[in-house]
Amino acid sequence: MTESNKDHSLFWSPAVAKLQPYVPGEQPKTTARLIKLNTNESPYPPSPKAQAVLQEEGLAAHLRLYPDPESTQLRETIAAQFDLSPEQVFVGNGSDEVLAHAFYSFFQRPEPLLYPDITYSFYPVYCQFYGIESQKLPLRDDFSIAVEDFAIDNAGGVIIPNPNAPTGRYLPLAEIEKLLQLHPERVVVIDEAYIDFGGESAVALIDRYPNLLVIHTLSKSHALAGLRLGYAMGQAHLIEGLNRAKNSFNSYPIDGIAQKVATAAIADREWLADNCAKVIATREWTCSELTEIGFDIVPSTANFIFAKPQKISAEDLFNALRERNIIVRYFNKPRISEYLRISIGTDEEMQALVAACREVL
Ligand SMILES: *Cc1c(COP(=O)(O)O)cnc(C)c1O
């Protein structure tokens, strides 16, 4: 600990001194000469209809007013897309905030929360933040989720991303149903940040499972990571739980401009389908090229791939790519330290990535 840290910690509450916060992927100050494939952003700009909102007259003048605390129009638009009622939709400042409220609302229990050993690294951070016990269940060697291992008595709840991050592997809905049936009295959160890139959403199960909460984000498939908008869908009693937490923390987490832009983006289904089709085509091309050069690739239904170079360590390749102005994500963690997570960029960016890998290998 440095001297200045020591001084600061004098004023921190003991709980803050103990925190180990989440570390986001690098966001370089300038991306001018960089090919940025490290945080699963969209390589394409958002829907023109979403962009047009920002040109509307009077938008800035309207900022003197507080926004709608319930984001009514936005929730109605989301509900209409998924055949739900607005009471079955909760919105938050990015899905990370939605996740935080879900952990607070459903998982603060004496029993441990269950999640895979390799998964989104924010989950352990929220557990620590809210003092939630957890039990990590190992993925199989092929990185698939072993649902039968979640059959644990006295669990406090379950959370998995589907497709999982950072592996990109998808779990079929029949397996999700097994999870829901294993823990009928606990909430099962399915974090579908990447579902639009090939999987089938668990939203269709909401009617039948009162313990199911599905979380989406506009950050990946909608190309709006900078807007900060995520949402949860589930039966009304779960949404009410989330609202109790949200209204005890911040009444206005979604600013008025974000509400309007998000509403336009979600209504533009055609743009979403086109954008995802482009990313999927580029992903498939990249997978076949990298396989040819000598990578083991985990089957992906996401906008990234999880790939292991056969002839060089993942860390060495990460550094070699960095020298060539290509940033990917390397996790120095057990079981995955020989893999790189590579976000899918434009065709040109992925051609440059493949060329750089050829050169290094
Ligand atoms: C990116 C991501 C999120 C966070 O998305 P935001 O809406 O930008 O906060 C949540 N869960 C998973 C699995 C993600 O990969």
The ligand as an SDF file (V2000), in Angstrom:
LIG
                    3D

 15 15  0  0  0  0  0  0  0  0999 V2000
  -21.2480   -6.5510  -21.0800 C   0  0  0  0  0  0  0  0  0  0  0  0
  -21.9410   -7.4050  -20.0750 C   0  0  0  0  0  0  0  0  0  0  0  0
  -22.8050   -6.8460  -19.1270 C   0  0  0  0  0  0  0  0  0  0  0  0
  -22.8720   -5.3660  -18.8680 C   0  0  0  0  0  0  0  0  0  0  0  0
  -23.4960   -4.6520  -19.7790 O   0  0  0  0  0  0  0  0  0  0  0  0
  -23.8500   -3.1100  -19.5280 P   0  0  0  0  0  0  0  0  0  0  0  0
  -25.2740   -3.0440  -19.9080 O   0  0  0  0  0  0  0  0  0  0  0  0
  -22.9450   -2.3600  -20.4340 O   0  0  0  0  0  0  0  0  0  0  0  0
  -23.6370   -2.7780  -18.0780 O   0  0  0  0  0  0  0  0  0  0  0  0
  -23.5020   -7.7010  -18.3090 C   0  0  0  0  0  0  0  0  0  0  0  0
  -23.3380   -9.0280  -18.3660 N   0  0  0  0  0  0  0  0  0  0  0  0
  -22.4810   -9.6020  -19.2210 C   0  0  0  0  0  0  0  0  0  0  0  0
  -22.3250  -11.0720  -19.2400 C   0  0  0  0  0  0  0  0  0  0  0  0
  -21.7460   -8.7950  -20.0950 C   0  0  0  0  0  0  0  0  0  0  0  0
  -20.8470   -9.3410  -20.9150 O   0  0  0  0  0  0  0  0  0  0  0  0
  1  2  1  0
  2  3  1  0
  2 14  2  0
  3  4  1  0
  3 10  2  0
  4  5  1  0
  5  6  1  0
  6  7  2  0
  6  8  1  0
  6  9  1  0
 10 11  1  0
 11 12  2  0
 12 13  1  0
 12 14  1  0
 14 15  1  0
M  END
$$$$
